[in-house]
Amino acid sequence: MTIDQYLITGILLGTLLLFIWDKWRYDIVAMLALVVATLFGLVPQDTMFDGFGHPAVITVASILVISHALQYSGALEIVANWLRRFARHPSIQIFLLTGLVAIASGFMNNVGALALFLPVTIALAKRKKAHPGSMLMPVSFASLLGGTITLIGTPPNIIISGYREKYHHEPFAMFDFMPVGLAVTVIGVIYLSFIGWRFLPKRSAEESEEKSLAAASEYMTELRIPAENKYINRSLFRILKLCEGEAVNILSIIRGQRRILAPTQYEILREDDLLVVEGQPDAIQQLIDDSGLQMIDVKIDTDELVSEDVTIIEVIVGPDSMLIGRSASGVQLSANHGVNLMAISRRGQSIRQRLHRTLIRAGDVLLLQTGEDSLGEKLEFLGCLPLATRHIALGKVRKMWTTIAIFSIAILITSFTSLSSALTFTAAVGALVVTKIVNLRDLYNSVEWPIIVLLGAMIPVGSALETTGTTELIANGIIHFSDGAPVYVLLGILIIISMLLSDVINNAATAVIMGPIGASIAATLGYPLEAFLMAVCIGASCTFLSPIGHQSNLLVMSPGGYRFSDYARMGLLLDVIVVLVAVPVIMWWWM
């Protein structure tokens, strides 16, 4: 090995360890790898940022915007709600559900497809008095399987298409992935529907029913404003300032027979008003000491905290939410957004201590009290997804057929002309903006910038693997390890390595690393390049053994009440099935 090969190998291993450690977000780690590789001269300074203009990066960004428009167009919501009328048998119901999610995921972002079906899945589970955990993981896995069907189904496909263009001067077409992807998806969906879900832990519906409300109600009480209190005839703002330091929410004001739910800071307080407050006992006691209010020993009924204008809703924190890494008090959730945080559930466990100072993570389930007015806009701004089926337009003027038409035209042009996918889908985004389906704020908010930074930074690092001869070195190591094994064994090994990497790092990073290695194996042994690139695509997209490998798996962890080991219980056999199905189909179609 040369010095450059030692250096790039060390950088790659360090990057993988930091990805697995997960202390720093993956885009920060990728940029660190790029900077270090450039400082050592492995990446030329004048091409350091060329990855951000790579066609694969542009295509991924465009697809994210289009997926956002489809998600809120109302088209798939109609299909999702149609499911409610069918199939009382669990396996048939899961089959229809996972099948529809897989189809949707083939043409839009995996997380977007999952987000559309999350509320419907939970509603169906409640309808048959089952725990949501019996259905959510199959739906998540189906969203990953469906991404293997088309070029735009998942970022690894777009990245690998770029490698084929680099080596053979022609990218994969829109539906070149379908023979292998469709076979894997169909068999995978059948497994999830009729066998896989039975491996999940059996939990009763009562374990989840009203769990968050019960946890929240334990920390609610009423405080009375006594005569001659200094806050009489003053605005609620004065007491809210006291609450900030003690992390106490004021959920409603009871004035005689009148209830003022989610009161604003401008509400004027009167003698004998009852404030329904929620918070830790010591925080409430501190508020009493500071304000001179009197505690009323009464049991709070959470049904009294909702009305036609005010609701209590469970939401899940999305992967790009502004709340991630911040606390409710830190973002001033109540004062700035008119939202009261009542409870947090993380991995099926309620967080009760220092609720408002707890740093929120992606996948957390939050119980919120807020006004029905502009509820959708609030959730979208905060980056949260509702877990209840609601008619939330999310602030969008729904131009369903226009959105579908623009997207369909882009697919047809990409499929049947020589125009690149980066060009056609960027043009489609422009059409969505011109027709005002996507406004400028949503144009930028719908792009998952950490993914874009990850790709832009890792593509030059992947190129450094090739220019230093390290990919050829690794490829020769795999060939030597296989010891003259037939090609189907090599394809299987490549899929398995890609799978295992994707279980601990982002699947796009896996594609960037494994794509050149697969290409080098094919070139060394004289096999068709496409077969080995397709193996990498399948392996990178199928991450079923952990919740950290893909955002879809993480999103269902809390509402499903899953443990880390639950993913392997259902996913391990699915991994085996994917390898057994993908290898012969790749050999039949691409060899």
C-alpha positions as CSV (number, residue, x, y, z in Angstrom):
1,M,0.0,0.0,0.0
2,T,1.1,3.5,-0.8
3,I,1.1,6.4,1.7
4,D,-1.9,7.9,-0.1
5,Q,-3.8,4.6,0.2
6,Y,-3.0,4.4,3.9
7,L,-4.3,8.0,4.3
8,I,-7.5,7.6,2.4
9,T,-8.2,4.2,4.1
10,G,-7.6,5.9,7.5
11,I,-9.9,8.8,6.6
12,L,-12.6,6.3,5.4
13,L,-12.4,4.2,8.6
14,G,-12.5,7.3,10.8
15,T,-15.5,8.5,8.9
16,L,-17.3,5.2,9.3
17,L,-16.6,5.2,13.0
18,L,-17.9,8.7,13.4
19,F,-21.0,7.8,11.5
20,I,-21.6,4.8,13.8
21,W,-20.8,6.9,16.9
22,D,-23.5,9.3,15.9
23,K,-22.3,12.1,18.2
24,W,-22.0,14.5,15.3
25,R,-24.6,14.6,12.5
26,Y,-23.6,12.8,9.3
27,D,-23.2,15.9,7.2
28,I,-20.7,17.4,9.6
29,V,-18.7,14.1,9.6
30,A,-18.8,14.1,5.7
31,M,-17.5,17.7,5.5
32,L,-14.8,16.9,8.0
33,A,-13.7,13.9,5.9
34,L,-13.6,16.2,2.8
35,V,-11.5,18.8,4.5
36,V,-9.0,16.3,5.9
37,A,-8.7,14.6,2.5
38,T,-8.1,17.9,0.9
39,L,-5.5,19.0,3.4
40,F,-3.6,15.8,2.7
41,G,-3.7,16.5,-1.0
42,L,-5.9,13.5,-1.7
43,V,-8.7,15.7,-3.1
44,P,-7.4,18.7,-5.3
45,Q,-8.4,22.0,-3.9
46,D,-9.8,23.3,-7.1
47,T,-12.3,20.3,-7.3
48,M,-13.0,20.2,-3.5
49,F,-16.6,21.4,-3.9
50,D,-17.4,19.8,-7.3
51,G,-19.6,17.3,-5.6
52,F,-22.2,19.9,-4.8
53,G,-22.7,20.4,-8.6
54,H,-22.8,16.7,-9.3
55,P,-25.9,15.7,-11.3
56,A,-26.8,13.1,-8.6
57,V,-26.9,15.8,-6.0
58,I,-29.1,18.1,-8.2
59,T,-31.4,15.2,-8.9
60,V,-31.8,14.2,-5.3
61,A,-32.6,17.9,-4.3
62,S,-35.2,18.1,-7.1
63,I,-36.9,14.9,-6.1
64,L,-37.1,16.0,-2.5
65,V,-39.0,19.1,-3.6
66,I,-41.3,17.2,-5.9
67,S,-41.9,14.6,-3.1
68,H,-42.9,17.4,-0.8
69,A,-45.4,18.7,-3.4
70,L,-46.9,15.2,-3.9
71,Q,-47.1,14.6,-0.1
72,Y,-49.3,17.7,0.3
73,S,-51.2,17.5,-3.0
74,G,-53.9,15.2,-1.4
75,A,-53.5,12.5,-4.1
76,L,-52.0,9.8,-1.9
77,E,-54.2,10.8,1.0
78,I,-57.3,9.7,-1.0
79,V,-55.7,6.3,-1.7
80,A,-54.6,6.0,2.0
81,N,-58.1,6.7,3.3
82,W,-59.6,4.3,0.8
83,L,-57.7,1.5,2.7
84,R,-60.0,1.9,5.7
85,R,-62.9,0.3,3.9
86,F,-61.1,-3.0,3.2
87,A,-59.8,-6.1,4.8
88,R,-60.5,-7.0,8.4
89,H,-57.9,-9.8,8.3
90,P,-54.5,-8.5,9.6
91,S,-52.4,-10.1,6.8
92,I,-54.6,-8.8,4.0
93,Q,-54.8,-5.4,5.5
94,I,-51.0,-5.2,6.0
95,F,-50.5,-6.5,2.4
96,L,-52.7,-3.7,1.0
97,L,-51.0,-1.1,3.2
98,T,-47.4,-2.2,2.5
99,G,-48.1,-2.6,-1.2
100,L,-49.4,1.0,-1.5
101,V,-46.5,2.4,0.5
102,A,-44.0,0.5,-1.7
103,I,-45.6,1.9,-4.9
104,A,-45.7,5.4,-3.5
105,S,-42.1,5.1,-2.4
106,G,-41.0,4.1,-5.9
107,F,-41.8,7.6,-7.1
108,M,-41.1,9.9,-4.1
109,N,-38.9,10.2,-1.0
110,N,-39.2,7.2,1.3
111,V,-39.8,9.3,4.4
112,G,-42.5,11.3,2.6
113,A,-44.3,8.1,1.5
114,L,-44.1,6.8,5.1
115,A,-45.4,10.0,6.6
116,L,-48.5,9.9,4.4
117,F,-49.4,6.4,5.7
118,L,-48.4,6.8,9.3
119,P,-51.8,8.3,10.5
120,V,-53.7,5.8,8.4
121,T,-51.7,2.9,9.8
122,I,-52.3,4.0,13.4
123,A,-56.0,4.5,12.8
124,L,-56.3,1.0,11.3
125,A,-54.5,-0.5,14.3
126,K,-56.9,1.3,16.7
127,R,-59.9,0.2,14.6
128,K,-59.1,-3.4,15.1
129,K,-57.9,-2.8,18.7
130,A,-54.3,-3.8,18.0
131,H,-51.1,-2.1,19.0
132,P,-49.7,0.2,16.3
133,G,-46.4,-1.7,16.6
134,S,-47.9,-4.7,14.9
135,M,-48.2,-2.6,11.6
136,L,-45.7,0.3,11.6
137,M,-42.5,-1.6,11.1
138,P,-43.8,-3.5,8.0
139,V,-44.9,-0.2,6.6
140,S,-41.5,1.3,7.2
141,F,-39.7,-1.6,5.6
142,A,-42.1,-1.5,2.6
143,S,-41.1,2.2,2.0
144,L,-37.5,1.1,1.8
145,L,-38.3,-1.8,-0.6
146,G,-40.4,0.4,-2.9
147,G,-37.4,2.8,-3.3
148,T,-35.6,0.1,-5.3
149,I,-38.1,0.1,-8.2
150,T,-37.1,3.3,-10.0
151,L,-34.3,5.6,-10.5
152,I,-35.8,8.3,-8.3
153,G,-37.1,5.9,-5.6
154,T,-34.0,6.4,-3.3
155,P,-30.8,8.4,-3.4
156,P,-28.5,5.3,-3.8
157,N,-30.1,4.6,-7.2
158,I,-29.4,8.1,-8.4
159,I,-25.8,8.0,-7.1
160,I,-25.1,4.6,-8.7
161,S,-26.6,5.8,-12.0
162,G,-24.0,8.5,-11.9
163,Y,-21.3,5.9,-11.6
164,R,-22.6,4.0,-14.6
165,E,-22.5,7.3,-16.6
166,K,-18.9,7.9,-15.4
167,Y,-17.7,4.4,-16.5
168,H,-19.9,3.7,-19.5
169,H,-21.0,7.3,-20.5
170,E,-24.6,6.4,-20.1
171,P,-26.7,6.5,-16.9
172,F,-29.3,4.1,-15.8
173,A,-32.8,4.9,-17.3
174,M,-35.8,5.6,-15.1
175,F,-37.1,2.0,-15.1
176,D,-33.8,0.0,-15.4
177,F,-34.1,-0.8,-11.7
178,M,-37.5,-2.3,-12.1
179,P,-36.7,-5.9,-12.9
180,V,-34.6,-6.5,-9.8
181,G,-36.4,-3.9,-7.6
182,L,-39.9,-5.1,-8.4
183,A,-39.0,-8.8,-7.7
184,V,-37.4,-7.9,-4.4
185,T,-40.4,-5.6,-3.4
186,V,-43.1,-8.1,-4.3
187,I,-41.5,-11.0,-2.4
188,G,-40.6,-8.6,0.5
189,V,-44.1,-7.3,0.8
190,I,-45.5,-10.8,0.8
191,Y,-43.1,-11.8,3.6
192,L,-43.9,-8.7,5.6
193,S,-47.7,-9.2,5.2
194,F,-48.0,-12.9,5.9
195,I,-45.0,-13.9,8.0
196,G,-42.8,-11.0,9.1
197,W,-45.2,-9.1,11.3
198,R,-45.7,-12.2,13.4
199,F,-42.1,-12.0,14.6
200,L,-42.8,-8.6,16.3
201,P,-43.4,-8.5,20.1
202,K,-47.1,-8.9,20.9
203,R,-48.4,-5.9,22.8
204,S,-51.9,-5.0,23.7
205,A,-53.7,-1.9,22.4
206,E,-54.2,-0.8,26.0
207,E,-50.4,-0.2,26.3
208,S,-50.6,2.7,23.9
209,E,-54.2,3.9,24.2
210,E,-54.3,7.2,26.0
211,K,-50.8,6.6,27.4
212,S,-49.5,10.0,26.7
213,L,-52.6,11.7,28.0
214,A,-52.3,9.7,31.2
215,A,-48.7,10.7,31.6
216,A,-49.5,14.3,31.0
217,S,-52.4,14.4,33.4
218,E,-50.3,13.3,36.3
219,Y,-48.5,16.7,36.2
220,M,-51.6,18.9,35.8
221,T,-53.4,20.9,38.5
222,E,-55.5,24.1,39.0
223,L,-54.2,27.3,40.6
224,R,-56.7,30.0,41.8
225,I,-56.1,33.7,41.7
226,P,-57.1,34.9,45.2
227,A,-58.5,38.3,46.2
228,E,-55.9,41.1,46.2
229,N,-53.4,39.1,44.2
230,K,-51.0,41.4,42.4
231,Y,-51.8,39.8,39.0
232,I,-55.5,40.7,39.0
233,N,-56.4,42.9,36.0
234,R,-52.9,42.2,34.6
235,S,-52.2,40.3,31.4
236,L,-51.3,36.6,31.5
237,F,-47.9,37.7,30.1
238,R,-46.7,38.5,33.6
239,I,-47.3,35.0,34.8
240,L,-46.0,33.4,31.6
241,K,-42.7,35.2,32.3
242,L,-42.5,33.4,35.7
243,C,-43.3,30.1,34.0
244,E,-40.4,30.4,31.5
245,G,-37.8,29.8,34.1
246,E,-39.8,26.9,35.8
247,A,-41.0,25.2,32.6
248,V,-44.7,25.4,33.5
249,N,-47.5,25.5,30.8
250,I,-50.8,27.3,31.2
251,L,-53.3,25.1,29.3
252,S,-56.5,26.9,30.1
253,I,-58.3,29.5,32.2
254,I,-61.6,28.7,33.9
255,R,-63.7,31.8,34.6
256,G,-67.0,30.8,36.1
257,Q,-68.8,28.7,33.5
258,R,-66.4,29.8,30.8
259,R,-63.2,28.0,29.7
260,I,-60.5,29.8,27.8
261,L,-58.3,27.1,26.2
262,A,-54.7,27.7,25.1
263,P,-55.0,31.3,26.3
264,T,-52.8,34.0,24.7
265,Q,-50.4,36.2,26.6
266,Y,-52.8,39.1,26.3
267,E,-55.6,37.6,28.3
268,I,-56.5,39.8,31.3
269,L,-56.7,37.9,34.6
270,R,-59.6,38.2,37.0
271,E,-60.1,37.4,40.7
272,D,-61.0,33.8,41.3
273,D,-59.8,32.7,37.8
274,L,-58.6,29.1,37.8
275,L,-55.4,28.4,35.8
276,V,-55.0,24.8,34.6
277,V,-51.2,24.4,34.6
278,E,-48.9,21.5,33.7
279,G,-45.3,20.9,34.8
280,Q,-43.1,19.2,37.3
281,P,-44.4,19.4,40.9
282,D,-41.4,21.4,42.1
283,A,-41.7,23.8,39.2
284,I,-45.4,24.3,40.0
285,Q,-44.6,24.9,43.7
286,Q,-42.0,27.5,42.7
287,L,-44.6,29.3,40.6
288,I,-47.0,29.3,43.5
289,D,-44.3,30.8,45.8
290,D,-43.4,33.5,43.2
291,S,-47.0,34.5,42.2
292,G,-49.1,34.0,45.3
293,L,-51.5,31.7,43.6
294,Q,-53.4,29.0,45.5
295,M,-53.4,25.3,44.6
296,I,-56.8,23.6,44.2
297,D,-56.7,19.8,44.9
298,V,-58.6,18.5,41.9
299,K,-58.3,15.8,39.3
300,I,-57.9,17.2,35.8
301,D,-59.9,15.7,33.0
302,T,-58.0,16.0,29.7
303,D,-61.2,16.0,27.7
304,E,-61.8,19.5,29.2
305,L,-58.7,20.8,27.4
306,V,-60.1,20.5,23.9
307,S,-62.9,22.2,22.1
308,E,-63.9,23.0,18.5
309,D,-61.0,25.6,18.3
310,V,-58.4,23.9,20.5
311,T,-57.1,20.4,20.2
312,I,-54.6,17.9,21.7
313,I,-52.7,16.1,19.1
314,E,-49.9,13.5,19.0
315,V,-47.1,14.3,16.5
316,I,-43.8,12.7,15.7
317,V,-40.7,14.8,15.3
318,G,-39.5,14.6,11.6
319,P,-35.9,14.0,10.6
320,D,-35.3,17.6,9.7
321,S,-37.4,19.3,12.4
322,M,-36.3,22.6,13.8
323,L,-36.9,21.1,17.3
324,I,-34.1,18.5,17.0
325,G,-31.4,19.2,19.6
326,R,-33.4,22.0,21.2
327,S,-35.9,22.1,24.2
328,A,-39.4,23.4,24.3
329,S,-38.3,26.3,26.5
330,G,-35.3,26.9,24.3
331,V,-37.5,27.6,21.2
332,Q,-40.2,29.2,23.4
333,L,-42.8,26.8,21.9
334,S,-45.7,28.3,23.8
335,A,-44.9,32.0,23.4
336,N,-43.6,32.0,19.8
337,H,-45.8,29.3,18.3
338,G,-48.9,29.0,20.5
339,V,-48.2,25.4,21.2
340,N,-48.1,23.8,24.7
341,L,-46.0,20.7,25.1
342,M,-47.8,18.2,27.4
343,A,-45.7,15.0,27.1
344,I,-42.8,13.4,25.3
345,S,-42.5,9.7,24.4
346,R,-39.1,8.3,23.3
347,R,-38.8,4.7,22.2
348,G,-42.1,3.9,23.9
349,Q,-41.2,5.4,27.2
350,S,-42.7,8.6,28.6
351,I,-40.2,11.3,29.7
352,R,-41.5,13.0,32.8
353,Q,-38.5,14.7,34.4
354,R,-37.6,18.3,33.3
355,L,-40.0,17.9,30.3
356,H,-39.5,21.4,29.0
357,R,-35.8,21.3,29.2
358,T,-35.4,17.9,27.6
359,L,-33.6,18.1,24.3
360,I,-35.9,16.8,21.6
361,R,-34.7,14.1,19.2
362,A,-35.9,12.9,15.7
363,G,-38.6,10.3,16.2
364,D,-39.8,11.6,19.5
365,V,-43.6,11.6,19.9
366,L,-44.9,14.8,21.4
367,L,-48.3,15.5,22.9
368,L,-49.2,19.1,22.0
369,Q,-52.1,21.4,22.8
370,T,-52.7,24.1,20.2
371,G,-55.4,25.9,18.3
372,E,-57.1,24.2,15.3
373,D,-56.6,27.4,13.3
374,S,-53.5,27.0,11.0
375,L,-52.6,23.7,12.8
376,G,-51.1,22.3,9.6
377,E,-48.9,25.3,9.1
378,K,-47.6,25.1,12.6
379,L,-46.8,21.4,12.3
380,E,-45.1,21.9,8.9
381,F,-43.0,24.8,10.3
382,L,-42.0,22.8,13.3
383,G,-41.2,19.8,11.1
384,C,-43.6,17.5,12.9
385,L,-45.9,14.8,11.4
386,P,-49.4,14.2,12.9
387,L,-50.1,10.7,14.2
388,A,-53.8,11.0,13.9
389,T,-55.8,11.0,10.7
390,R,-56.9,14.6,10.2
391,H,-58.0,16.8,7.3
392,I,-54.9,19.0,7.6
393,A,-54.2,20.9,4.4
394,L,-50.9,22.0,5.9
395,G,-51.3,25.5,4.5
396,K,-51.3,24.4,0.9
397,V,-53.6,25.2,-2.0
398,R,-54.1,21.7,-3.2
399,K,-53.5,21.5,-7.0
400,M,-53.5,17.7,-7.1
401,W,-53.9,17.1,-10.8
402,T,-51.4,19.8,-11.8
403,T,-48.8,18.3,-9.5
404,I,-49.4,14.8,-10.8
405,A,-49.3,16.1,-14.4
406,I,-46.0,17.9,-14.0
407,F,-44.4,14.9,-12.3
408,S,-45.7,12.5,-14.9
409,I,-44.4,14.6,-17.7
410,A,-40.9,14.8,-16.1
411,I,-40.9,11.0,-15.7
412,L,-41.9,10.4,-19.4
413,I,-39.3,12.9,-20.7
414,T,-36.6,11.3,-18.5
415,S,-37.6,7.8,-19.7
416,F,-38.0,8.3,-23.4
417,T,-35.5,11.1,-24.3
418,S,-31.8,11.7,-23.9
419,L,-32.3,14.5,-21.4
420,S,-30.7,13.9,-18.0
421,S,-32.8,13.3,-14.9
422,A,-31.1,16.3,-13.3
423,L,-32.4,18.6,-16.0
424,T,-35.9,17.2,-16.3
425,F,-36.6,17.1,-12.6
426,T,-35.1,20.6,-12.0
427,A,-37.4,21.8,-14.8
428,A,-40.3,20.1,-13.0
429,V,-39.4,22.0,-9.8
430,G,-39.4,25.2,-11.7
431,A,-42.9,24.4,-13.1
432,L,-44.1,23.7,-9.5
433,V,-42.8,27.1,-8.4
434,V,-44.3,29.0,-11.4
435,T,-47.7,27.4,-10.9
436,K,-47.5,28.4,-7.2
437,I,-47.8,24.8,-6.0
438,V,-44.5,25.2,-4.2
439,N,-43.7,28.6,-2.8
440,L,-40.1,29.9,-2.3
441,R,-40.1,29.1,1.4
442,D,-41.2,25.5,0.8
443,L,-38.7,25.2,-2.1
444,Y,-35.9,25.5,0.4
445,N,-37.5,23.9,3.4
446,S,-38.4,20.7,1.6
447,V,-34.8,19.9,0.7
448,E,-33.1,17.8,3.3
449,W,-29.9,19.8,3.4
450,P,-27.9,17.4,5.5
451,I,-28.4,14.8,2.8
452,I,-27.2,17.3,0.1
453,V,-24.2,18.2,2.2
454,L,-23.4,14.5,2.8
455,L,-23.5,13.8,-0.9
456,G,-21.6,16.9,-2.0
457,A,-18.8,16.1,0.5
458,M,-18.6,12.3,0.1
459,I,-18.5,12.3,-3.8
460,P,-15.0,13.9,-3.9
461,V,-13.9,11.5,-1.1
462,G,-15.2,8.6,-3.1
463,S,-13.3,9.8,-6.1
464,A,-10.1,10.0,-4.0
465,L,-10.6,6.2,-3.2
466,E,-10.4,5.6,-7.0
467,T,-7.6,8.0,-7.9
468,T,-5.4,6.5,-5.1
469,G,-6.1,3.0,-6.3
470,T,-7.7,2.1,-3.0
471,T,-11.0,0.8,-4.6
472,E,-9.0,-1.6,-6.7
473,L,-7.1,-2.7,-3.6
474,I,-10.4,-3.4,-1.7
475,A,-11.9,-5.1,-4.8
476,N,-8.9,-7.4,-5.1
477,G,-9.3,-8.2,-1.3
478,I,-12.9,-9.2,-1.8
479,I,-12.0,-11.3,-4.9
480,H,-9.2,-13.0,-2.9
481,F,-11.5,-13.6,0.0
482,S,-14.0,-15.2,-2.3
483,D,-11.2,-17.5,-3.6
484,G,-12.4,-18.1,-7.1
485,A,-16.1,-18.4,-6.1
486,P,-18.7,-18.1,-8.9
487,V,-20.2,-14.7,-9.8
488,Y,-23.4,-15.2,-7.8
489,V,-21.3,-15.5,-4.6
490,L,-19.5,-12.3,-5.4
491,L,-22.9,-10.5,-6.0
492,G,-24.2,-11.9,-2.7
493,I,-21.1,-10.7,-0.8
494,L,-21.4,-7.3,-2.3
495,I,-25.1,-7.0,-1.4
496,I,-24.4,-8.2,2.2
497,I,-21.5,-5.8,2.7
498,S,-23.7,-2.9,1.4
499,M,-26.6,-4.0,3.7
500,L,-24.4,-4.1,6.8
501,L,-22.9,-0.7,6.1
502,S,-26.4,0.8,5.5
503,D,-27.5,-0.5,8.9
504,V,-25.0,1.8,10.6
505,I,-24.4,4.7,8.2
506,N,-26.6,6.7,5.8
507,N,-27.5,4.7,2.7
508,A,-26.3,7.4,0.3
509,A,-22.9,7.3,1.9
510,T,-22.9,3.5,1.4
511,A,-23.6,4.0,-2.3
512,V,-20.8,6.5,-2.6
513,I,-18.3,4.1,-0.9
514,M,-19.4,0.8,-2.4
515,G,-20.2,1.9,-6.0
516,P,-16.6,2.3,-7.1
517,I,-15.7,-1.0,-5.3
518,G,-18.4,-2.9,-7.2
519,A,-17.3,-1.3,-10.4
520,S,-13.7,-2.3,-9.8
521,I,-14.6,-6.0,-9.1
522,A,-16.6,-6.1,-12.3
523,A,-13.7,-4.6,-14.3
524,T,-11.1,-6.9,-12.8
525,L,-13.0,-10.1,-13.5
526,G,-14.5,-8.9,-16.8
527,Y,-18.1,-9.1,-15.7
528,P,-20.9,-6.6,-16.7
529,L,-20.6,-3.4,-14.7
530,E,-24.4,-3.1,-14.4
531,A,-24.8,-6.3,-12.4
532,F,-22.4,-5.2,-9.7
533,L,-23.7,-1.7,-9.5
534,M,-27.3,-3.1,-9.2
535,A,-26.1,-5.3,-6.3
536,V,-24.8,-2.2,-4.5
537,C,-28.1,-0.4,-5.1
538,I,-30.1,-3.3,-3.6
539,G,-27.8,-3.7,-0.6
540,A,-27.6,0.1,0.2
541,S,-31.4,0.5,0.0
542,C,-32.3,-2.5,2.3
543,T,-31.5,-1.5,5.8
544,F,-33.7,-3.6,8.1
545,L,-31.5,-4.5,11.1
546,S,-31.5,-1.2,13.0
547,P,-33.5,2.0,13.5
548,I,-30.4,4.2,12.8
549,G,-29.8,3.0,9.3
550,H,-32.7,5.0,7.7
551,Q,-35.0,7.8,8.8
552,S,-38.1,5.7,8.1
553,N,-37.0,3.1,10.7
554,L,-36.3,5.8,13.2
555,L,-39.7,7.5,12.7
556,V,-41.7,4.4,13.6
557,M,-39.7,3.5,16.7
558,S,-41.5,5.6,19.3
559,P,-45.1,5.3,18.0
560,G,-44.5,1.5,17.5
561,G,-42.9,1.1,21.0
562,Y,-40.0,-0.8,19.4
563,R,-36.7,-1.8,21.0
564,F,-33.5,-1.8,19.0
565,S,-33.5,-5.6,18.8
566,D,-37.1,-5.7,17.3
567,Y,-35.7,-4.6,14.0
568,A,-33.5,-7.6,13.6
569,R,-36.3,-10.0,14.7
570,M,-38.2,-9.1,11.6
571,G,-35.5,-7.7,9.4
572,L,-32.9,-10.5,9.5
573,L,-35.0,-13.0,7.5
574,L,-36.0,-10.2,5.1
575,D,-32.3,-9.5,4.5
576,V,-31.8,-13.2,3.6
577,I,-34.9,-13.1,1.3
578,V,-33.6,-10.0,-0.5
579,V,-30.2,-11.6,-1.2
580,L,-31.8,-14.9,-2.4
581,V,-34.2,-13.1,-4.7
582,A,-31.9,-10.3,-6.0
583,V,-28.9,-12.4,-7.0
584,P,-30.6,-14.7,-9.5
585,V,-32.7,-11.8,-11.0
586,I,-29.5,-9.7,-11.4
587,M,-27.8,-12.6,-13.1
588,W,-30.8,-13.3,-15.4
589,W,-31.3,-9.6,-16.4
590,W,-27.9,-8.1,-16.3
591,M,-25.3,-10.8,-16.9
